[in-house]
């Protein structure tokens, strides 16, 4: 996989994510599907909008050590964003990640190792792909939240942002 191919793949996550964020109904930031270990809509918007930052951390080999990473996640999951804030953050984070990716050569993307807090070092391409998968999972989560709130989303919204 080259950086250009990765950008093309991640664009297919970005476009629908922005559309899904725009469909979050007003007044639902505190909604969650049921009591228990579920993010509220506001928490999910905050977390989803920060996902491109994980790609950037992979490119920069800038993940914190495991203890700091776990603290960051616990603190991060307490924050919320409005749809407008989330859309702005998605745009900014993805634009910054794309710019960084465009400065990476194919060999470096394939071969440079990245230190990650969840396991042994891995190649940059695999780190970025894992961060994109994480982003896609939260995009799916928002899709299902919208479905449960009876919003008019379809598979075309999920995959094509329509």
VEXGUSE-364409 format. One record per residue (C-alpha): residue number from 1; residue in three letters; x, y, z; chain. Coordinates in steps of 0.1 Angstrom, whole numbers, m for minus. Example, Ala and Ser with C-alpha at 12.3 -4.5 7.8 and 13.67 -1.06 7.14 Angstrom:
BEGIN
+-----+------+-------+-------+-------+------+
: pos : code :    px :    py :    pz : unit :
+-----+------+-------+-------+-------+------+
:   1 :  ALA :   123 :   m45 :    78 :    A :
:   2 :  SER :   137 :   m11 :    71 :    A :
+-----+------+-------+-------+-------+------+
***
This chain:
BEGIN
+-----+------+-------+-------+-------+------+
: pos : code :    px :    py :    pz : unit :
+-----+------+-------+-------+-------+------+
:   1 :  UNK :     0 :     0 :     0 :    A :
:   2 :  UNK :    13 :    35 :    m9 :    A :
:   3 :  UNK :     5 :    67 :    10 :    A :
:   4 :  UNK :   m17 :    77 :   m20 :    A :
:   5 :  UNK :   m37 :    44 :   m19 :    A :
:   6 :  UNK :   m41 :    49 :    18 :    A :
:   7 :  UNK :   m54 :    84 :    13 :    A :
:   8 :  UNK :   m79 :    71 :   m12 :    A :
:   9 :  UNK :   m91 :    45 :    12 :    A :
:  10 :  UNK :   m94 :    69 :    42 :    A :
:  11 :  UNK :  m113 :    93 :    20 :    A :
:  12 :  UNK :  m140 :    66 :    18 :    A :
:  13 :  UNK :  m143 :    68 :    56 :    A :
:  14 :  UNK :  m140 :   106 :    59 :    A :
:  15 :  UNK :  m168 :   116 :    34 :    A :
:  16 :  UNK :  m196 :    94 :    50 :    A :
:  17 :  UNK :  m184 :   103 :    85 :    A :
:  18 :  UNK :  m189 :   140 :    78 :    A :
:  19 :  UNK :  m224 :   132 :    64 :    A :
:  20 :  UNK :  m234 :   111 :    94 :    A :
:  21 :  UNK :  m222 :   138 :   118 :    A :
:  22 :  UNK :  m244 :   163 :   100 :    A :
:  23 :  UNK :  m274 :   142 :   106 :    A :
:  24 :  UNK :  m272 :   141 :   143 :    A :
:  25 :  UNK :  m305 :   157 :   156 :    A :
:  26 :  UNK :  m303 :   187 :   178 :    A :
:  27 :  UNK :  m307 :   180 :   215 :    A :
:  28 :  UNK :  m293 :   145 :   214 :    A :
:  29 :  UNK :  m258 :   149 :   227 :    A :
:  30 :  UNK :  m266 :   131 :   259 :    A :
:  31 :  UNK :  m284 :   102 :   242 :    A :
:  32 :  UNK :  m270 :    67 :   243 :    A :
:  33 :  UNK :  m287 :    34 :   233 :    A :
:  34 :  UNK :  m291 :    22 :   268 :    A :
:  35 :  UNK :  m276 :    26 :   303 :    A :
:  36 :  UNK :  m242 :    12 :   309 :    A :
:  37 :  UNK :  m209 :    12 :   290 :    A :
:  38 :  UNK :  m220 :    32 :   260 :    A :
:  39 :  UNK :  m208 :    65 :   248 :    A :
:  40 :  UNK :  m233 :    93 :   245 :    A :
:  41 :  UNK :  m238 :   109 :   211 :    A :
:  42 :  UNK :  m217 :   139 :   222 :    A :
:  43 :  UNK :  m189 :   116 :   235 :    A :
:  44 :  UNK :  m190 :    96 :   202 :    A :
:  45 :  UNK :  m188 :   128 :   181 :    A :
:  46 :  UNK :  m158 :   139 :   201 :    A :
:  47 :  UNK :  m140 :   105 :   198 :    A :
:  48 :  UNK :  m150 :   101 :   161 :    A :
:  49 :  UNK :  m137 :   135 :   152 :    A :
:  50 :  UNK :  m104 :   128 :   168 :    A :
:  51 :  UNK :   m97 :    96 :   149 :    A :
:  52 :  UNK :   m77 :   112 :   120 :    A :
:  53 :  UNK :   m54 :   124 :   148 :    A :
:  54 :  UNK :   m45 :    87 :   154 :    A :
:  55 :  UNK :   m33 :    85 :   118 :    A :
:  56 :  UNK :   m12 :   115 :   123 :    A :
:  57 :  UNK :     3 :   100 :   155 :    A :
:  58 :  UNK :    12 :    69 :   134 :    A :
:  59 :  UNK :    29 :    90 :   107 :    A :
:  60 :  UNK :    48 :   110 :   133 :    A :
:  61 :  UNK :    56 :    79 :   155 :    A :
:  62 :  UNK :    41 :   100 :   184 :    A :
:  63 :  UNK :    19 :    76 :   204 :    A :
:  64 :  UNK :    24 :    80 :   241 :    A :
:  65 :  UNK :    36 :    51 :   264 :    A :
:  66 :  UNK :     8 :    27 :   274 :    A :
:  67 :  UNK :     1 :    43 :   309 :    A :
:  68 :  UNK :    m2 :    78 :   294 :    A :
:  69 :  UNK :   m22 :    65 :   265 :    A :
:  70 :  UNK :   m47 :    48 :   288 :    A :
:  71 :  UNK :   m51 :    80 :   309 :    A :
:  72 :  UNK :   m56 :   100 :   277 :    A :
:  73 :  UNK :   m83 :    76 :   266 :    A :
:  74 :  UNK :  m101 :    78 :   299 :    A :
:  75 :  UNK :  m100 :   115 :   299 :    A :
:  76 :  UNK :  m109 :   118 :   263 :    A :
:  77 :  UNK :  m140 :    97 :   266 :    A :
:  78 :  UNK :  m154 :   122 :   291 :    A :
:  79 :  UNK :  m154 :   150 :   265 :    A :
:  80 :  UNK :  m182 :   159 :   241 :    A :
:  81 :  UNK :  m185 :   178 :   208 :    A :
:  82 :  UNK :  m215 :   192 :   190 :    A :
:  83 :  UNK :  m220 :   181 :   154 :    A :
:  84 :  UNK :  m206 :   215 :   142 :    A :
:  85 :  UNK :  m174 :   211 :   163 :    A :
:  86 :  UNK :  m170 :   175 :   152 :    A :
:  87 :  UNK :  m173 :   183 :   116 :    A :
:  88 :  UNK :  m147 :   211 :   119 :    A :
:  89 :  UNK :  m123 :   188 :   138 :    A :
:  90 :  UNK :  m128 :   160 :   112 :    A :
:  91 :  UNK :  m119 :   184 :    84 :    A :
:  92 :  UNK :   m89 :   198 :   102 :    A :
:  93 :  UNK :   m76 :   164 :   114 :    A :
:  94 :  UNK :   m80 :   147 :    80 :    A :
:  95 :  UNK :   m65 :   177 :    61 :    A :
:  96 :  UNK :   m34 :   176 :    84 :    A :
:  97 :  UNK :   m31 :   138 :    81 :    A :
:  98 :  UNK :   m34 :   140 :    43 :    A :
:  99 :  UNK :    m7 :   167 :    41 :    A :
: 100 :  UNK :    16 :   145 :    63 :    A :
: 101 :  UNK :     9 :   114 :    42 :    A :
: 102 :  UNK :    18 :   133 :    10 :    A :
: 103 :  UNK :    53 :   140 :    24 :    A :
: 104 :  UNK :    59 :   103 :    30 :    A :
: 105 :  UNK :    76 :    81 :     3 :    A :
: 106 :  UNK :    62 :    47 :    m5 :    A :
: 107 :  UNK :    92 :    29 :     9 :    A :
: 108 :  UNK :    91 :    48 :    42 :    A :
: 109 :  UNK :    53 :    41 :    44 :    A :
: 110 :  UNK :    59 :     4 :    39 :    A :
: 111 :  UNK :    90 :    m1 :    60 :    A :
: 112 :  UNK :    93 :    25 :    88 :    A :
: 113 :  UNK :    84 :    10 :   122 :    A :
: 114 :  UNK :    61 :    28 :   146 :    A :
: 115 :  UNK :    60 :    23 :   183 :    A :
: 116 :  UNK :    24 :    17 :   195 :    A :
: 117 :  UNK :    11 :    14 :   231 :    A :
: 118 :  UNK :   m10 :   m17 :   224 :    A :
: 119 :  UNK :    16 :   m41 :   211 :    A :
: 120 :  UNK :    50 :   m45 :   194 :    A :
: 121 :  UNK :    62 :   m19 :   169 :    A :
: 122 :  UNK :    45 :   m22 :   135 :    A :
: 123 :  UNK :    51 :    m8 :   100 :    A :
: 124 :  UNK :    37 :    27 :    94 :    A :
: 125 :  UNK :    12 :    14 :    68 :    A :
: 126 :  UNK :    m2 :   m11 :    92 :    A :
: 127 :  UNK :    m4 :    15 :   120 :    A :
: 128 :  UNK :   m23 :    39 :    97 :    A :
: 129 :  UNK :   m46 :    12 :    85 :    A :
: 130 :  UNK :   m54 :     2 :   121 :    A :
: 131 :  UNK :   m62 :    38 :   129 :    A :
: 132 :  UNK :   m84 :    40 :    98 :    A :
: 133 :  UNK :  m102 :     8 :   109 :    A :
: 134 :  UNK :  m108 :    23 :   143 :    A :
: 135 :  UNK :  m122 :    54 :   126 :    A :
: 136 :  UNK :  m145 :    33 :   104 :    A :
: 137 :  UNK :  m157 :    14 :   135 :    A :
: 138 :  UNK :  m168 :    46 :   151 :    A :
: 139 :  UNK :  m184 :    57 :   119 :    A :
: 140 :  UNK :  m205 :    25 :   120 :    A :
: 141 :  UNK :  m213 :    32 :   156 :    A :
: 142 :  UNK :  m227 :    66 :   147 :    A :
: 143 :  UNK :  m246 :    51 :   119 :    A :
: 144 :  UNK :  m263 :    26 :   143 :    A :
: 145 :  UNK :  m270 :    54 :   168 :    A :
: 146 :  UNK :  m287 :    73 :   141 :    A :
: 147 :  UNK :  m307 :    42 :   131 :    A :
: 148 :  UNK :  m318 :    37 :   167 :    A :
: 149 :  UNK :  m329 :    74 :   168 :    A :
: 150 :  UNK :  m351 :    67 :   137 :    A :
: 151 :  UNK :  m330 :    90 :   115 :    A :
: 152 :  UNK :  m333 :    84 :    77 :    A :
: 153 :  UNK :  m299 :    68 :    71 :    A :
: 154 :  UNK :  m292 :    40 :    46 :    A :
: 155 :  UNK :  m262 :    20 :    34 :    A :
: 156 :  UNK :  m257 :    47 :     9 :    A :
: 157 :  UNK :  m253 :    72 :    38 :    A :
: 158 :  UNK :  m229 :    48 :    55 :    A :
: 159 :  UNK :  m206 :    41 :    25 :    A :
: 160 :  UNK :  m211 :    70 :     1 :    A :
: 161 :  UNK :  m221 :    98 :    23 :    A :
: 162 :  UNK :  m254 :   103 :     5 :    A :
+-----+------+-------+-------+-------+------+
***
